[in-house]
Amino acid sequence: MDLKLENRVILVTGGASGRGASICCRIVEERGIAVILDRNASLSESLARELSPDGDRCDWLAADLTDEAATREAFAELIRRHGRLDGLVNNAGLNDRTGLDGSVAAFRQSLEGNLVQVFLVTQLAIPYLKKSTGAAIVNIASKVAVTGQGGTSGYAAAKGGVASLTREWALDLAPHGIRVNCVFPAEVWTPLYEKYLAALPFPESRKQDIEACIPLGQRMTETAEIADTTLFLLSPRSSHTTGQWLFVDGGYTHLDRAFTPPPIPSAS
Ligand SMILES: NC(=O)c1ccc[n+]([C@@H]2O[C@H](COP(=O)([O-])OP(=O)(O)OC[C@H]3O[C@@H](n4cnc5c(N)ncnc54)[C@H](O)[C@@H]3O)[C@@H](O)[C@H]2O)c1
């Protein structure tokens, strides 16, 4: 299916690593123009070079999104270079494990890094998305927003905020033809997840325990599976879909955790 994203300029925050990198890769495969906005300049540069050796399909800008002035400057540079914006993926985030026993300053920092920056980047993008036909925003939340996780107050509050803003903005922006949807991943093997797991006791058996609870295939979601859903939501192929929360998690969030798939009966 042609996703009709050719030459569409799409900004991906946190695009240098994990699922953000996978999303950029899919945009380039669809002949769109992916623009990475990430605080990791060297990773952004090498990914952009790998995806688009000629530089025409993948561009990058470096900024820490918790630095408002740097983010505004990077966004202005994006517009100077490309002159337009057709899509935005609010993907950057960090599960910093700020729990109930953390300081108020750490909680604020978690909200800055996972929620406030989403507001800022979206606000910067809106004037340009309004000028595009069929523009779309995809927010990346987390199943933690609806299930909780324990020990991650800041991250959970922020991702809950991202989910709520999706519905708020879908209403605000519908009159301008801009769609806003939210993807909820659960367990995806990325550098962020690896770091999170390494900080827990018994990381290996914890991984196996989690996988055993995922009904579809007893495995973690692949970054490419998050990317494919995100691309569909960016594409005019989902032209009447807005304000939706889409869980890409092999059934982990909503199906019975003790579920074990029964053997498939043979056709004969
Ligand atoms: N990995 C999982 O299991 C999982 C599950 C649910 C939700 N998520 C969410 O998916 C998104 C991507 O996660 P990932 O697993 O691909 O992570 P990752 O660590 O592999 O990549 C995140 C990228 O975002 C960038 N980034 C983070 N904070 C930034 C900031 N303040 N300014 C600029 N860049 C910043 C990092 O440099 C990195 O390149 C995040 O929003 C995360 O919360 C991940």
The ligand as an ORCA input file, in Angstrom:
! r2SCAN-3c Opt
* xyz 0 1
  N      11.245      0.990     25.119
  C      10.074      0.743     25.672
  O       9.790     -0.365     26.114
  C       9.031      1.830     25.751
  C       7.764      1.476     26.212
  C       6.764      2.436     26.231
  C       7.009      3.728     25.753
  N       8.257      4.074     25.307
  C       8.435      5.448     24.792
  O       8.898      5.429     23.447
  C       9.666      6.604     23.174
  C      11.021      6.228     22.578
  O      11.667      5.345     23.462
  P      12.858      4.383     23.023
  O      12.653      3.141     23.780
  O      12.982      4.354     21.541
  O      14.078      5.199     23.703
  P      15.611      5.434     23.297
  O      16.299      5.810     24.556
  O      16.143      4.317     22.481
  O      15.489      6.734     22.381
  C      15.024      7.951     22.884
  C      15.687      9.077     22.104
  O      15.145     10.305     22.600
  C      16.200     11.202     22.811
  N      15.818     12.115     23.890
  C      15.362     11.778     25.114
  N      15.120     12.887     25.833
  C      15.444     13.944     25.031
  C      15.426     15.340     25.203
  N      15.079     15.920     26.355
  N      15.810     16.134     24.165
  C      16.185     15.581     23.003
  N      16.235     14.263     22.778
  C      15.864     13.457     23.788
  C      17.412     10.368     23.187
  O      18.632     11.032     22.913
  C      17.210      9.128     22.302
  O      17.837      9.266     21.051
  C       9.792      7.335     24.517
  O       8.823      8.360     24.551
  C       9.472      6.259     25.531
  O       8.964      6.802     26.715
  C       9.279      3.142     25.303
*
